[in-house]
Amino acid sequence: MRTEAWTQAVRHELGPGRLLPLGGPDDGTWITEQAACRALGRAAAEVPGVWLESLRIGPVPLDPVSEPAVRPPASALPPGPLRIEAAFTASLGQPLPHIADQLRSALLYAAAQALGLAAVTADLRVTDLHASSKAVERSRNTTQAVKLAPQAAAARSSPPATGTGSTRGPVRELSDVAMGTAGVARLTAVLGSRPVKVRDHDDPPVRHIEVQLAVAPGHHPLEVARAVRAALADAAATGTPGPVTAAVLIVETEI
């Protein structure tokens, strides 16, 4: 019930948020902050006596970032260290430092191991204390969950794009390739109306593919993205005179 409440709150209250780098500079993969927060919220729900009030994920100020190996989605953050910021309500049933350590460990482990985010720190803030875990449960039913800056609408399902002009055929074919990759639940779009985009660039001459997708339960998002990028590059290489690059944006995943 706690996990379902968290997921519903994030789904209905938030836009996609920041586009966070997943993996390293060579992985060409990003995940929406909304999807990452929902995943981390499920991990935090396993910590007894804790209810998350807000959660943000962003770059570590002043830390160096790297140039991605492929063209990123519009407004995506460059690869670099990430910081988790969380506010939570806690029960007095356990020492507060112990609860905070458990929550920090759960968030950092889920971010790094289950998602592939380069999260290096988690800053926590206690917003309220209750005498029992039951009071925490009552509190979570009367408060807003995660707060993010309002941005675009939440992720929505979209049919594969058909493309226009010379990319009509390639877009349809590449959509089928992406959907046929193990671990892809569906293609979906939060940036514009097309889950698969193909762009030909002249300087330097390269065909770039961008795909937005949801990861199926039981699959690691970064591994799925790597497989999708490899499959798209192989499929697009035939009949393309120049190099092919691919970027993946994950808009939904479960851990």
Residue frames relative to the residue before (quaternion, step in Angstrom):
aa qw qx qy qz dx dy dz
M 1.0000 0.0000 0.0000 0.0000 0.00 0.00 0.00
R 0.6358 0.5246 -0.3376 0.4545 3.59 0.94 -0.82
T 0.6691 0.5002 -0.3028 0.4586 3.57 0.90 -0.94
E 0.6555 0.5119 -0.3171 0.4558 3.60 0.92 -0.87
A 0.6480 0.5179 -0.3221 0.4562 3.59 0.96 -0.83
W 0.6403 0.5222 -0.3177 0.4652 3.57 0.97 -0.88
T 0.6830 0.4997 -0.2968 0.4425 3.57 0.79 -1.03
Q 0.6633 0.5028 -0.3108 0.4590 3.58 0.92 -0.87
A 0.6437 0.5295 -0.3272 0.4452 3.58 0.96 -0.85
V 0.6767 0.4786 -0.2974 0.4739 3.58 0.89 -0.90
R 0.6516 0.5362 -0.3236 0.4279 3.58 0.91 -0.89
H 0.7649 0.3974 -0.2106 0.4611 3.58 0.86 -0.93
E 0.7268 0.4590 -0.2507 0.4453 3.60 1.07 -0.59
L 0.7852 0.3944 -0.1673 0.4471 3.56 1.03 -0.73
G 0.3653 -0.6191 0.6330 0.2874 3.45 -1.38 0.35
P 0.7471 -0.4201 0.2553 0.4474 3.59 -1.22 -0.08
G 0.3575 -0.7500 0.4949 0.2546 3.60 1.14 -0.44
R 0.7733 -0.2932 0.2452 0.5058 3.54 -1.22 -0.53
L 0.3582 -0.6691 0.5967 0.2608 3.53 -1.31 0.38
L 0.1657 -0.8443 0.5087 0.0316 3.54 -0.22 1.36
P 0.4682 -0.6652 0.4918 0.3105 3.62 -0.95 0.77
L 0.1744 -0.7659 0.6138 0.0789 3.54 -1.01 0.91
G 0.7879 0.1863 -0.1737 0.5607 3.57 -0.72 1.05
G 0.6740 -0.4905 0.3712 0.4091 3.55 -1.15 -0.65
P 0.7741 -0.3643 0.2402 0.4586 3.59 -1.28 -0.09
D 0.7055 0.4694 -0.2708 0.4568 3.59 1.07 -0.66
D 0.5854 0.6298 -0.3640 0.3581 3.61 1.21 -0.23
G 0.2590 -0.8209 0.4881 0.1443 3.61 1.17 -0.29
T 0.5808 0.5860 -0.3549 0.4397 3.57 1.10 0.67
W 0.0574 -0.7741 0.6303 0.0117 3.53 -1.11 0.82
I 0.1702 -0.7597 0.6179 0.1097 3.56 -1.28 0.41
T 0.4869 -0.6482 0.4808 0.3341 3.59 -0.98 0.70
E 0.5754 -0.5893 0.4399 0.3579 3.54 -1.12 0.69
Q 0.5935 0.5729 -0.3603 0.4356 3.58 1.06 -0.69
A 0.6867 0.4737 -0.2893 0.4694 3.58 0.82 -0.97
A 0.6600 0.5039 -0.3152 0.4594 3.59 0.95 -0.83
C 0.6606 0.5079 -0.3133 0.4555 3.60 0.95 -0.86
R 0.6321 0.5218 -0.3408 0.4604 3.57 0.98 -0.74
A 0.6582 0.5034 -0.3092 0.4667 3.57 0.98 -0.84
L 0.6774 0.4741 -0.2952 0.4788 3.58 0.92 -0.87
G 0.6119 0.5570 -0.3495 0.4396 3.57 1.08 -0.64
R 0.6304 0.5170 -0.3365 0.4713 3.56 1.06 -0.69
A 0.6421 0.5072 -0.3246 0.4745 3.58 1.05 -0.72
A 0.6640 0.5058 -0.3048 0.4587 3.59 0.97 -0.83
A 0.5980 0.5879 -0.3580 0.4107 3.57 1.12 -0.61
E 0.6268 0.5391 -0.3354 0.4517 3.59 1.23 -0.34
V 0.5795 0.5658 -0.3825 0.4448 3.61 1.24 -0.15
P 0.4015 -0.7415 0.4749 0.2519 3.64 -0.53 1.08
G 0.8406 0.2409 -0.1661 0.4559 3.54 -1.13 0.73
V 0.6424 0.5042 -0.3150 0.4837 3.59 1.24 0.36
W 0.0303 0.7534 -0.6567 -0.0146 3.54 -1.14 0.73
L 0.3636 -0.7454 0.5199 0.2045 3.56 -0.64 1.14
E 0.2453 -0.7616 0.5845 0.1349 3.55 -0.98 0.89
S 0.7919 -0.0699 0.0581 0.6038 3.59 1.02 -0.72
L 0.0459 -0.7876 0.6144 -0.0105 3.54 -1.20 0.60
R 0.0333 0.7766 -0.6274 0.0450 3.53 -0.91 0.99
I 0.1206 -0.7592 0.6353 0.0744 3.54 -1.19 0.60
G 0.1969 0.7907 -0.5563 0.1629 3.57 -0.73 1.02
P 0.7079 -0.4531 0.3192 0.4378 3.57 -1.27 -0.01
V 0.4782 -0.6176 0.5335 0.3245 3.54 -1.25 0.46
P 0.4580 -0.7080 0.4496 0.2946 3.63 -0.58 1.06
L 0.8589 0.1535 -0.1588 0.4621 3.52 -1.12 0.94
D 0.5302 0.6048 -0.4369 0.4027 3.63 1.19 -0.04
P 0.5349 -0.6503 0.4276 0.3289 3.61 -1.00 0.74
V 0.2084 -0.7546 0.6102 0.1215 3.55 -1.19 0.62
S 0.3926 -0.7169 0.5321 0.2210 3.56 -1.30 0.31
E 0.5054 -0.6113 0.5141 0.3265 3.53 -1.27 0.43
P 0.3984 -0.7205 0.5008 0.2672 3.63 -0.69 0.96
A 0.5540 -0.6399 0.4285 0.3162 3.54 -1.11 0.71
V 0.7648 0.2401 -0.1465 0.5796 3.60 1.21 -0.46
R 0.6449 -0.5093 0.3969 0.4088 3.54 -1.29 0.35
P 0.3224 -0.7810 0.4995 0.1915 3.65 -0.60 1.07
P 0.6072 -0.4998 0.4373 0.4363 3.60 -1.25 0.18
A 0.6625 -0.5164 0.3616 0.4045 3.55 -1.19 0.50
S 0.8578 0.1088 -0.1384 0.4829 3.57 -1.00 1.00
A 0.3992 0.7212 -0.4824 0.2965 3.63 1.21 0.24
L 0.4926 -0.6467 0.4975 0.3028 3.56 -1.12 0.70
P 0.4772 -0.6521 0.4939 0.3212 3.61 -1.05 0.63
P 0.6221 -0.5414 0.3979 0.4019 3.61 -1.14 0.47
G 0.3499 0.7109 -0.5494 0.2652 3.54 -0.92 0.95
P 0.7107 -0.4460 0.3120 0.4457 3.60 -1.26 0.12
L 0.2005 -0.7855 0.5796 0.0832 3.55 -1.10 0.81
R 0.2293 -0.7607 0.5952 0.1207 3.52 -1.21 0.63
I 0.2561 -0.7364 0.6086 0.1472 3.55 -1.04 0.88
E 0.0684 -0.7735 0.6292 0.0330 3.56 -0.95 0.91
A 0.0502 0.8211 -0.5613 0.0907 3.59 -0.61 1.13
A 0.1434 -0.7354 0.6546 0.1007 3.53 -1.17 0.73
F 0.0165 0.8316 -0.5516 0.0623 3.58 -0.90 0.87
T 0.3872 -0.6493 0.6040 0.2523 3.49 -1.41 0.40
A 0.1159 -0.8219 0.5572 0.0237 3.58 -0.89 0.93
S 0.4363 -0.6571 0.5526 0.2692 3.51 -1.31 0.47
L 0.4380 -0.6906 0.5121 0.2627 3.56 -1.16 0.65
G 0.4095 0.7372 -0.4547 0.2867 3.57 1.26 0.16
Q 0.7609 0.1977 -0.1261 0.6050 3.58 1.25 -0.42
P 0.6231 -0.5221 0.3993 0.4241 3.60 -1.15 0.40
L 0.5497 -0.6576 0.4088 0.3135 3.55 -0.86 0.96
P 0.6400 0.5099 -0.3588 0.4491 3.67 0.86 -0.72
H 0.6364 0.5276 -0.3310 0.4551 3.58 1.04 -0.73
I 0.6477 0.5078 -0.3162 0.4719 3.58 0.95 -0.86
A 0.6613 0.5132 -0.3077 0.4524 3.56 0.93 -0.93
D 0.6425 0.5170 -0.3239 0.4637 3.59 0.98 -0.81
Q 0.6446 0.5174 -0.3232 0.4608 3.59 0.99 -0.82
L 0.6713 0.4934 -0.2988 0.4655 3.57 0.92 -0.90
R 0.6465 0.5169 -0.3237 0.4583 3.59 0.90 -0.88
S 0.6638 0.5033 -0.3047 0.4618 3.58 0.90 -0.91
A 0.6536 0.5173 -0.3165 0.4528 3.59 0.96 -0.87
L 0.6787 0.4938 -0.2934 0.4577 3.58 0.91 -0.88
L 0.6965 0.4712 -0.2849 0.4601 3.57 0.84 -0.93
Y 0.6422 0.5142 -0.3315 0.4618 3.58 1.00 -0.77
A 0.6718 0.4898 -0.3096 0.4614 3.58 0.85 -0.92
A 0.6493 0.5272 -0.3252 0.4412 3.58 0.94 -0.83
A 0.7541 0.4103 -0.2186 0.4639 3.57 0.77 -1.06
Q 0.7851 0.3726 -0.1858 0.4587 3.56 0.72 -1.07
A 0.7554 0.3978 -0.2258 0.4693 3.58 0.83 -0.93
L 0.7657 0.3316 -0.1910 0.5170 3.59 1.10 -0.62
G 0.4081 -0.6959 0.4992 0.3161 3.58 0.84 -0.97
L 0.4051 0.6974 -0.4863 0.3362 3.58 1.22 0.45
A 0.4069 -0.7012 0.5290 0.2507 3.57 -1.08 0.72
A 0.1413 0.8088 -0.5512 0.1484 3.57 0.71 1.11
V 0.1271 -0.8318 0.5394 0.0316 3.57 -0.66 1.12
T 0.8003 0.1085 -0.0607 0.5865 3.58 1.21 -0.33
A 0.1322 -0.7607 0.6298 0.0844 3.54 -1.28 0.53
D 0.1562 -0.7890 0.5917 0.0540 3.57 -0.55 1.20
L 0.1165 -0.8258 0.5516 0.0131 3.58 -0.62 1.17
R 0.0717 -0.7754 0.6267 0.0296 3.54 -1.18 0.69
V 0.2988 -0.7492 0.5672 0.1665 3.58 -0.82 1.01
T 0.2167 -0.8054 0.5427 0.0997 3.59 -0.72 1.08
D 0.8034 -0.0360 0.0470 0.5925 3.60 1.15 -0.53
L 0.2148 -0.7548 0.6066 0.1271 3.54 -1.27 0.50
H 0.1006 -0.7895 0.6042 0.0387 3.55 -1.06 0.80
A 0.5960 -0.6214 0.3893 0.3272 3.53 -1.15 0.68
S 0.8117 0.1083 -0.0352 0.5729 3.59 1.12 -0.52
S 0.6382 -0.5189 0.4027 0.4016 3.52 -1.31 0.29
K 0.6020 0.5604 -0.3636 0.4375 3.60 1.10 -0.62
A 0.6328 0.5191 -0.3352 0.4666 3.57 1.06 -0.69
V 0.6074 0.5353 -0.3450 0.4749 3.56 1.11 -0.68
E 0.6404 0.5229 -0.3211 0.4619 3.56 0.99 -0.84
R 0.6582 0.4894 -0.3203 0.4740 3.61 0.94 -0.82
S 0.6360 0.5463 -0.3280 0.4354 3.57 1.02 -0.79
R 0.6748 0.5128 -0.3108 0.4302 3.55 0.89 -0.86
N 0.6389 0.5283 -0.3285 0.4525 3.59 1.17 -0.43
T 0.7447 0.3813 -0.2147 0.5039 3.59 1.22 -0.27
T 0.6776 0.4512 -0.2973 0.4988 3.59 1.25 0.13
Q 0.5271 -0.5898 0.4955 0.3589 3.53 -1.27 0.37
A 0.4215 -0.6870 0.5264 0.2706 3.55 -1.07 0.73
V 0.8655 -0.0897 0.0490 0.4903 3.56 -1.16 -0.66
K 0.1638 -0.7659 0.6161 0.0835 3.55 -1.03 0.89
L 0.0395 0.7594 -0.6486 0.0342 3.54 -0.96 0.98
A 0.6109 -0.5262 0.4220 0.4145 3.53 -1.22 0.36
P 0.4793 -0.6715 0.4672 0.3180 3.65 -0.77 0.94
Q 0.0332 0.7833 -0.6198 0.0340 3.54 -0.91 0.94
A 0.8215 -0.1582 0.1138 0.5359 3.58 -0.81 -0.91
A 0.6733 -0.4741 0.3654 0.4341 3.56 -1.28 0.13
A 0.6293 -0.5432 0.3959 0.3901 3.53 -1.24 0.45
A 0.6891 -0.4878 0.3402 0.4140 3.52 -1.29 0.47
R 0.0475 -0.7923 0.6083 0.0068 3.53 -1.01 0.78
S 0.5235 -0.6234 0.4741 0.3355 3.54 -1.15 0.59
S 0.0214 -0.7856 0.6182 -0.0108 3.54 -1.07 0.78
P 0.4863 -0.6411 0.4940 0.3294 3.57 -1.08 0.61
P 0.6296 -0.5265 0.3840 0.4230 3.61 -1.11 0.43
A 0.4696 -0.6819 0.4848 0.2818 3.54 -0.98 0.85
T 0.3722 -0.7289 0.5297 0.2227 3.56 -1.15 0.62
G 0.4297 -0.7302 0.4481 0.2852 3.57 1.22 -0.24
T 0.2714 -0.7400 0.5860 0.1879 3.53 -1.31 0.01
G 0.8261 0.2412 -0.1642 0.4820 3.53 -1.27 0.41
S 0.8500 -0.1677 0.1206 0.4846 3.52 -1.08 -0.83
T 0.6893 0.4804 -0.2947 0.4553 3.62 1.16 -0.34
R 0.3492 0.7596 -0.4947 0.2374 3.62 1.23 0.10
G 0.7101 0.4467 -0.2632 0.4764 3.60 0.75 -1.01
P 0.6778 0.5028 -0.3137 0.4352 3.62 0.74 -0.95
V 0.6483 0.5198 -0.3417 0.4391 3.62 0.91 -0.80
R 0.6616 0.4954 -0.3164 0.4656 3.58 0.88 -0.86
E 0.6709 0.4977 -0.2997 0.4608 3.57 0.92 -0.89
L 0.6790 0.4864 -0.2953 0.4639 3.57 0.93 -0.86
S 0.5795 0.5584 -0.3731 0.4616 3.59 1.14 -0.54
D 0.6555 0.5026 -0.3031 0.4751 3.56 1.00 -0.85
V 0.6307 0.5318 -0.3322 0.4573 3.58 1.02 -0.78
A 0.6648 0.4989 -0.3055 0.4646 3.59 0.89 -0.93
M 0.6798 0.4905 -0.2950 0.4585 3.58 0.89 -0.92
G 0.6834 0.4971 -0.2865 0.4513 3.57 1.12 -0.58
T 0.5307 0.6257 -0.4072 0.4012 3.58 1.27 -0.02
A 0.5353 -0.6436 0.4429 0.3211 3.58 -0.90 0.93
G 0.7814 0.3285 -0.2546 0.4655 3.55 -0.94 0.94
V 0.5952 0.5370 -0.3766 0.4641 3.60 1.24 -0.13
A 0.2911 -0.7755 0.5375 0.1581 3.57 -0.62 1.14
R 0.7501 -0.2286 0.1838 0.5927 3.56 0.99 -0.88
L 0.4448 -0.6253 0.5565 0.3187 3.52 -1.36 0.19
T 0.0585 0.7991 -0.5897 0.1014 3.56 -0.89 0.94
A 0.2589 -0.8054 0.5226 0.1053 3.57 -1.07 0.63
V 0.0675 -0.7617 0.6416 0.0595 3.55 -1.10 0.77
L 0.7034 0.3644 -0.2443 0.5593 3.58 1.22 -0.38
G 0.8118 -0.0237 -0.0129 0.5834 3.57 -0.10 1.21
S 0.6354 -0.5760 0.3863 0.3395 3.56 -1.28 -0.18
R 0.6906 0.4759 -0.2755 0.4698 3.58 1.22 -0.15
P 0.3471 -0.7494 0.5215 0.2144 3.60 -0.73 0.98
V 0.7637 0.2069 -0.1438 0.5943 3.60 1.19 -0.42
K 0.0216 -0.7944 0.6065 -0.0253 3.55 -0.81 1.06
V 0.1204 -0.7646 0.6302 0.0610 3.54 -1.10 0.77
R 0.0010 0.7978 -0.6014 0.0431 3.54 -0.79 1.05
D 0.2227 -0.7469 0.6144 0.1229 3.55 -1.00 0.91
H 0.1131 -0.8009 0.5877 0.0196 3.56 -0.72 1.12
D 0.3973 -0.7499 0.4924 0.1932 3.54 -1.06 0.85
D 0.8107 0.1963 -0.0725 0.5469 3.60 1.03 -0.67
P 0.4050 -0.4548 -0.7164 0.3404 1.52 -0.10 2.49
P 0.6184 -0.5489 0.3897 0.4056 3.61 -1.18 0.34
V 0.2648 0.7491 -0.5589 0.2374 3.57 -0.50 1.20
R 0.2962 -0.7015 0.6134 0.2096 3.55 -1.18 0.59
H 0.0920 -0.8130 0.5748 0.0108 3.56 -0.68 1.12
I 0.1649 -0.7802 0.6012 0.0510 3.53 -0.94 1.02
E 0.0482 -0.7767 0.6277 0.0209 3.56 -1.00 0.85
V 0.0229 -0.8120 0.5824 -0.0303 3.57 -0.76 1.04
Q 0.1832 -0.7558 0.6215 0.0950 3.56 -1.08 0.83
L 0.0815 0.8339 -0.5309 0.1271 3.56 -0.68 1.07
A 0.3587 -0.6723 0.5995 0.2450 3.50 -1.42 0.23
V 0.3487 -0.7426 0.5412 0.1844 3.56 -0.98 0.91
A 0.4638 -0.6951 0.4821 0.2634 3.56 -0.92 0.93
P 0.6113 -0.5544 0.4080 0.3906 3.61 -1.13 0.56
G 0.7846 0.3357 -0.2476 0.4587 3.54 -1.10 0.73
H 0.6770 0.4464 -0.2889 0.5089 3.59 1.27 0.06
H 0.4411 -0.6824 0.5124 0.2779 3.56 -1.02 0.80
P 0.4881 -0.7160 0.4049 0.2919 3.61 -0.61 1.08
L 0.6737 0.4933 -0.3185 0.4487 3.59 0.90 -0.82
E 0.6440 0.5090 -0.3285 0.4672 3.60 0.99 -0.75
V 0.6291 0.5185 -0.3343 0.4729 3.60 1.02 -0.75
A 0.6596 0.5140 -0.3134 0.4500 3.58 0.90 -0.90
R 0.6403 0.5207 -0.3290 0.4589 3.58 0.95 -0.80
A 0.6586 0.5029 -0.3069 0.4681 3.57 0.97 -0.85
V 0.6425 0.5189 -0.3215 0.4632 3.58 0.99 -0.81
R 0.6632 0.5095 -0.3145 0.4491 3.59 0.88 -0.90
A 0.6580 0.5030 -0.3122 0.4653 3.58 0.96 -0.84
A 0.6662 0.5046 -0.3055 0.4564 3.58 0.94 -0.88
L 0.6608 0.5027 -0.3101 0.4631 3.59 0.96 -0.81
A 0.6517 0.5143 -0.3203 0.4561 3.58 0.94 -0.86
D 0.6545 0.5042 -0.3139 0.4678 3.59 0.97 -0.83
A 0.6832 0.4957 -0.2942 0.4483 3.58 0.90 -0.92
A 0.7209 0.4501 -0.2551 0.4611 3.58 0.96 -0.84
A 0.5390 0.6505 -0.4007 0.3545 3.58 1.20 -0.41
T 0.6258 0.5382 -0.3382 0.4520 3.58 1.09 -0.68
G 0.8394 0.1441 -0.1351 0.5063 3.54 -0.68 1.07
T 0.6198 0.5027 -0.3550 0.4870 3.59 1.26 0.14
P 0.3869 -0.7692 0.4516 0.2337 3.62 -0.48 1.12
G 0.7657 0.3435 -0.1902 0.5095 3.59 0.97 -0.78
P 0.7129 -0.4227 0.3220 0.4577 3.58 -1.28 -0.15
V 0.2814 -0.7371 0.5947 0.1544 3.53 -1.32 0.48
T 0.0493 -0.7755 0.6286 0.0311 3.57 -0.97 0.88
A 0.1194 -0.7938 0.5938 0.0552 3.57 -1.20 0.50
A 0.1074 -0.7651 0.6329 0.0503 3.54 -1.11 0.82
V 0.1941 -0.7762 0.5934 0.0875 3.57 -1.06 0.81
L 0.0964 -0.7507 0.6505 0.0632 3.54 -1.09 0.84
I 0.2103 -0.7800 0.5815 0.0961 3.57 -0.67 1.16
V 0.1449 -0.8230 0.5479 0.0379 3.55 -0.69 1.11
E 0.7935 0.0682 -0.0681 0.6009 3.59 1.23 -0.09
T 0.1504 0.7705 -0.6088 0.1143 3.56 -1.02 0.84
E 0.2227 -0.7440 0.6100 0.1573 3.56 -1.26 0.41
I 0.1036 -0.7804 0.6135 0.0618 3.57 -1.12 0.69
